[in-house]
């Protein structure tokens, strides 16, 4: 959930894997505990214990695997503090100094010091291959006939509304419901409750790859120059505390040395990703959008009667 909330900022098992120590998993992160002292030997990650495809307590997520690569490169012991990835996540983990590294955040998230981006992700359309639909953009005729599942108030709702598709929408709540698995939109798609799911790509791509029924995964065209709040493609970075300049420099070196391994992990997990856009930021997008000629911007939005 925190990852989705960060995207709107304009808007978390006891198992030994690699060099991760099982006793580290829940050794900190509880409210009221004594603050941890970093002795420099750990690569300690703040993560959600039940939030695939990102992370879980069994270390099955793609961010768990990337963290393993970086810790090994840096010759540090990989350890975790788990906390549900929702409101209060940073306050109870990174800011409380229970851990030091957040594996995925938008590159211009100003509450953190962020690394150079190591991949770029966006929203996706997902639908059954057996449906016969062909959806490539917001103006695709098949989209106009579909029941569309979408997370309410997510950036993709901006274009959805501008294209007159809101009556087709079945909104899902933005605040994470811990009673539901992260795959809930894909589950409803497979059950026939919705015809198309519009999702954040890493989540949608991963669960689409896990599906026994073949699904199409299509990148949503970015809408940022029409409306900055409709920005759906984002650079993704690692985040640390604002004061951790040296730690971040160390991490950036490891990211650079392990580009190929990281991209393979993303591909193995079905995470749709694209080339990083240097210098991309929401404020830059906003300024660009204001500079777009009004006539051009008007032509980009379909006329409705």
Secondary structure, 3 states (H helix, E strand, C coil): CHHHHHHCCCCCCCCCCCCCCHHHCCCCCCCCCCCCCCCCCEEEEEECCEECCCEECCCCCHHHHHHHHHHHHHCCEEEEEECCCCCCHHHHCCCCCCCCEEEEEECCCCCCEECCCCEEEEEEEEEEHHHCCCCCCCCCHHHHCCCEEEECCCCHHHHHHHCCCHHHEEEECCCCCCCCCCCHHHHHHHHCCCCEEEEEHHHHHHHHHHCCCCEEEEECCCCCCCCHHHCCEEEEEEEECCCCHHHHHHHHHHHHHCHHHHHHHHHHCCCCCECCCCCCCHHHHHHHHHHCCHHHHHHHCCCCC
